[in-house]
Amino acid sequence: MSGLIFLIPIALVMGAMGLVGFLWAVRSEQFDDPDGAAARILISPDEPLPERKSE
């Protein structure tokens, strides 16, 4: 039972770190182009990549 005194705070800290990492990824626009990786596999390496439109 005394092991829970250490394990529960460690689990809460690790969960908070995961949440902070996820929020950082969302705010730094890591998930902006979900279809890009799927389309990139179809592009031949000999062809230049298409220009990306800036918004």
Secondary structure per residue as TSV (DSSP state, phi and psi in degrees):
chain	resnum	aa	ss	phi	psi
A	1	M	-	360.0	-33.3
A	2	S	T	-71.1	-18.2
A	3	G	T	-67.8	-27.2
A	4	L	H	-67.0	-25.2
A	5	I	H	-62.1	-31.9
A	6	F	H	-91.9	-37.3
A	7	L	H	-72.6	-37.6
A	8	I	H	-65.6	-48.3
A	9	P	H	-63.1	-36.2
A	10	I	H	-64.0	-42.8
A	11	A	H	-64.2	-40.2
A	12	L	H	-66.4	-40.2
A	13	V	H	-66.3	-42.9
A	14	M	H	-65.2	-37.9
A	15	G	H	-64.9	-40.9
A	16	A	H	-65.2	-38.7
A	17	M	H	-64.7	-39.7
A	18	G	H	-64.2	-40.9
A	19	L	H	-65.4	-42.3
A	20	V	H	-63.3	-41.9
A	21	G	H	-63.7	-40.4
A	22	F	H	-65.4	-45.3
A	23	L	H	-64.0	-37.0
A	24	W	H	-62.3	-43.0
A	25	A	H	-64.5	-38.9
A	26	V	H	-67.1	-44.1
A	27	R	H	-71.7	-26.0
A	28	S	T	-92.9	16.4
A	29	E	T	60.4	39.6
A	30	Q	T	-72.2	-20.7
A	31	F	T	-110.8	22.5
A	32	D	S	-73.2	-29.7
A	33	D	-	-123.1	72.2
A	34	P	T	-69.5	-24.8
A	35	D	T	-89.4	-10.3
A	36	G	H	-63.3	-43.0
A	37	A	H	-66.7	-35.5
A	38	A	H	-68.6	-36.7
A	39	A	H	-80.4	-28.8
A	40	R	H	-65.0	-28.9
A	41	I	T	-68.2	-22.8
A	42	L	T	-86.4	-13.7
A	43	I	S	-81.9	130.5
A	44	S	-	-69.2	142.5
A	45	P	T	-67.4	-16.8
A	46	D	T	-77.9	-22.9
A	47	E	S	-91.0	142.0
A	48	P	-	-68.7	151.5
A	49	L	-	-68.3	145.2
A	50	P	-	-67.9	151.3
A	51	E	-	-66.8	139.4
A	52	R	-	-95.2	130.9
A	53	K	-	-75.2	128.3
A	54	S	-	-90.3	141.9
A	55	E	-	-105.9	360.0
